[in-house]
Amino acid sequence: MKNKSKYIDIFITSLSIDKKKFNEKLKYNEIPEWDSIAHMTLMSGLEEGFNISLDTDDIVDFSSFKKGMEILKKYKVN
């Protein structure tokens, strides 16, 4: 994924987490920072950052950092 560092930056910024707390095994609701409101902030950040519009099903399925990478591939974000 060429845009991986951008993806990571959007994750850290949108969820307002410390870079030291970030890891690629993050899952929705596993940390207090990634709640439903932060999830929508993350989705908005990804849409803006990659100039895409996520489908509702993809927003719901976006349950982890790794799942997010799979979903973004559908939008030609590699």
C-alpha positions as CSV (number, residue, x, y, z in Angstrom):
1,M,0.0,0.0,0.0
2,K,1.7,3.1,-1.2
3,N,-0.6,5.4,0.8
4,K,0.0,3.5,4.0
5,S,1.8,6.3,5.8
6,K,-1.1,8.7,4.9
7,Y,-3.6,6.1,6.1
8,I,-1.7,5.8,9.4
9,D,-1.6,9.6,9.8
10,I,-5.3,9.9,9.1
11,F,-6.0,7.1,11.7
12,I,-3.8,8.8,14.4
13,T,-5.3,12.3,13.7
14,S,-8.9,11.2,13.4
15,L,-8.9,9.1,16.6
16,S,-6.7,11.5,18.5
17,I,-4.3,8.8,19.7
18,D,-0.7,9.0,20.6
19,K,1.6,7.6,17.9
20,K,3.1,5.3,20.5
21,K,-0.4,3.8,21.1
22,F,-1.0,3.1,17.4
23,N,-0.5,-0.4,16.0
24,E,-1.8,-2.2,13.0
25,K,-3.9,-4.5,15.1
26,L,-6.3,-1.8,16.2
27,K,-9.9,-2.7,16.2
28,Y,-13.1,-0.7,16.6
29,N,-14.1,-0.2,20.2
30,E,-10.9,-1.9,21.5
31,I,-9.6,1.4,22.6
32,P,-11.6,4.2,24.2
33,E,-10.5,6.6,21.4
34,W,-12.2,4.6,18.7
35,D,-15.9,4.9,19.6
36,S,-18.8,5.5,17.3
37,I,-18.2,9.3,17.0
38,A,-14.5,8.8,16.4
39,H,-15.4,6.2,13.8
40,M,-17.4,8.8,11.8
41,T,-14.5,11.3,12.1
42,L,-12.2,8.6,10.8
43,M,-14.5,7.8,7.8
44,S,-14.7,11.5,7.0
45,G,-10.9,11.9,7.3
46,L,-10.4,9.0,4.9
47,E,-12.9,10.4,2.4
48,E,-11.2,13.8,2.5
49,G,-7.7,12.4,2.5
50,F,-8.1,10.0,-0.4
51,N,-10.8,12.0,-2.2
52,I,-13.3,9.1,-2.1
53,S,-16.9,8.5,-1.0
54,L,-17.3,5.4,1.2
55,D,-20.4,3.3,0.8
56,T,-22.5,2.8,4.0
57,D,-21.8,-0.9,4.0
58,D,-18.1,-0.2,3.9
59,I,-18.4,2.3,6.8
60,V,-20.2,-0.4,8.9
61,D,-17.7,-3.1,7.9
62,F,-14.7,-0.9,8.7
63,S,-13.9,-2.8,12.0
64,S,-10.2,-2.7,12.2
65,F,-7.0,-1.1,10.7
66,K,-6.4,-4.1,8.5
67,K,-10.0,-4.4,7.4
68,G,-9.8,-0.7,6.4
69,M,-6.9,-1.5,4.1
70,E,-8.9,-4.1,2.3
71,I,-11.9,-1.8,2.0
72,L,-9.7,1.1,0.6
73,K,-8.4,-1.2,-2.1
74,K,-12.0,-1.2,-3.6
75,Y,-11.6,2.5,-4.0
76,K,-8.3,2.2,-5.8
77,V,-6.3,3.4,-2.7
78,N,-3.3,1.1,-2.6
